[in-house]
């Protein structure tokens, strides 16, 4: 028996294509594209190196803001996409509340993208065994539908077994490990990004002008002069 006995391009295409199609329907086009793009980006990220670069960039932002003002925060072009976007938000907002709202939106966007990326591969891993079983059912139907033809029995049985094999391999040896690795990377990445966001907000709390306090005018009421009626002589 050779390796060719385990290869059936049509059965493999049906199992893999069906699994990815179902995951695409469940998650949408954006999540599917994010999941595929993770194969060349997030899957190979060294999170600790990225976190170290991000924290160094935060220190540079702090130094720049203290020496030149908060509007110069975006001059620091380092630390990755998250820190660069945070620096732009710091420079382009004129109040701490606006900056905090921008950081919340940025963090939510990052979490949503990473979560969708992981969920896509988890759905592929979940769908693959079902697609394999579907192929097994089709193979058995072909087997019993042509039971009088001895030549077709072997082919039908091979389809039934190979689709199950492909589903198990795709689920447990490909999509499942990818989903688990991406989940770990996403968790670590969100962790250091949240830490960097907290440090940037602390910088903003020190450096943003207190617009409310500076614009507050306290009205003082002048003391009234009490007139004493003249006493007639």
Residue, then its C-alpha position, 0 to 999 in steps of 0.5 A: x500500500x502506498x501513500x496514494x491510497x490515502x489521497x482522494x482530491x475530491x473527498x478532501x476538497x469536499x471536507x475542507x471546502x465544506x468546513x471552511x464554507x460553514x465557518x465562513x457562513x457562521x462568522x462572516x467575510x471579515x472574520x474569515x479574512x481575518x482568520x486566513x490573514x492570521x496564518x501569516x501574521x499573528x500565528x508567528x508573532x513573538x508576543x513577548x518581543x512585541x510587548x517589550x517594544x510596546x512598553x519601550x514605545x510608551x516610555x518614549x511617548x511619556x518622555x515626548x509628552x513631558x518635554x514637548x507637550x501632549x500634541x506631539x505624542x504621535x511623533x513616536x512611530x514605534x511599538x506596533x499598530x496598537x501603540x501607534x494608534x494610541x499615540x495618534x489618539x492622545x495627540x488628536x484629543x483635547x481632553x482626558x475624557x475624549x482620549x479615554x473614549x478613544x482608547x476604549x474604542x481601540x481596545x474593543x476593536x482589537x479584542x473583536x478582531x482577535x476574538x473573531x480570528x480565533x472563533x473562525x478556526x474553532x468553527x472550522x475545527x468543529x465542522x470538520x468531523x461533521x463534514x467527514x461524517x457526511x462524506x461517510x454517509x454518502x459513501x455508504x449510500x453509494x455502497x449499498x446503492x451499488x451492492x451488486x457491482x463488486x467493482x464499486x464497493x471498494x471505491x464507495x468504502x474508500x470514500x466513506x473512510x477517507x472523508x472521516x479521516x480527512x475530517x479528523x485530521x483537519x479538526x485535530x491536527x490542523x484547525x484545532x491546534x491553530x485555534x488554540x495557538x491563536x487563542x493563547x497569542x490573542x490572550x497575551x496580546x490583549x494583556x500587554x495592550x491593556x497594560x499599555x493603555x492603562x499607562x497611557x491613560x495615566x500619562x494623559x491624566x497628568x498631562x491633559x489640561x483640566x479644561x473644566x477647572x481652568x474654565x471655571x469662573x467663581x462669581x463673588x457677590x459684593x457686600x451690600x451697603x446698608x443704608x441707614x435712614x437719616x434721622x430727622x433733626 
